[in-house]
Amino acid sequence: MRPKLTPIRAIRANCVYCMGGQAREVAGCPSKDCALFRFRMGRNPNISPDRIRNFTQKTRSPVA
């Protein structure tokens, strides 16, 4: 069974494909005019790390 392909994961997969299947090369992508450039590392740059941290703290179940 495949893991769920979220939009961010799909963008990352596209970037890896674009760079010839070399995941390490995605960080050095020279195509700064590409619409997916800001999302290439598999993260949404529009969401702050604090917001992610707060969300994960709220959704975790308490340890018994």
C-alpha positions as CSV (number, residue, x, y, z in Angstrom):
1,M,0.0,0.0,0.0
2,R,1.4,3.4,-1.0
3,P,1.5,6.3,1.5
4,K,-1.0,9.1,0.9
5,L,0.4,11.5,-1.7
6,T,-0.3,14.9,-0.4
7,P,0.2,18.0,-2.6
8,I,3.5,18.8,-0.9
9,R,4.8,15.2,-1.5
10,A,3.6,15.3,-5.1
11,I,5.6,18.6,-5.6
12,R,8.7,17.0,-4.0
13,A,8.3,13.9,-6.2
14,N,8.0,16.2,-9.3
15,C,11.2,18.1,-8.3
16,V,13.1,14.8,-7.8
17,Y,12.0,13.6,-11.2
18,C,12.9,17.0,-12.8
19,M,16.4,16.7,-11.3
20,G,17.0,13.3,-12.9
21,G,15.9,11.2,-9.9
22,Q,18.6,12.7,-7.7
23,A,16.9,13.8,-4.4
24,R,20.1,15.5,-3.3
25,E,20.2,17.8,-6.3
26,V,16.8,19.3,-5.6
27,A,18.3,21.7,-3.0
28,G,20.5,23.1,-5.7
29,C,17.8,23.6,-8.3
30,P,18.7,26.5,-10.6
31,S,15.1,27.1,-11.8
32,K,14.1,29.9,-9.5
33,D,11.4,31.0,-11.9
34,C,9.6,27.6,-11.5
35,A,6.2,27.9,-9.7
36,L,7.1,25.0,-7.4
37,F,10.5,26.3,-6.5
38,R,9.6,27.4,-2.9
39,F,8.0,24.0,-2.2
40,R,10.7,21.8,-3.6
41,M,12.1,20.7,-0.3
42,G,8.8,19.1,0.8
43,R,7.8,21.9,3.1
44,N,5.2,24.6,2.8
45,P,7.0,27.9,3.2
46,N,3.8,29.7,4.0
47,I,3.4,27.9,7.4
48,S,5.6,29.0,10.2
49,P,7.4,26.4,12.4
50,D,5.6,27.7,15.4
51,R,2.2,27.1,13.8
52,I,3.2,23.5,13.0
53,R,4.5,22.9,16.5
54,N,1.3,24.2,18.1
55,F,-0.9,22.1,15.8
56,T,1.0,18.9,16.6
57,Q,0.8,19.6,20.3
58,K,-3.0,20.0,20.1
59,T,-3.5,16.9,18.0
60,R,-1.4,14.5,20.1
61,S,-3.3,12.3,22.5
62,P,-2.2,12.6,26.1
63,V,0.0,9.9,27.5
64,A,-1.8,7.7,30.1
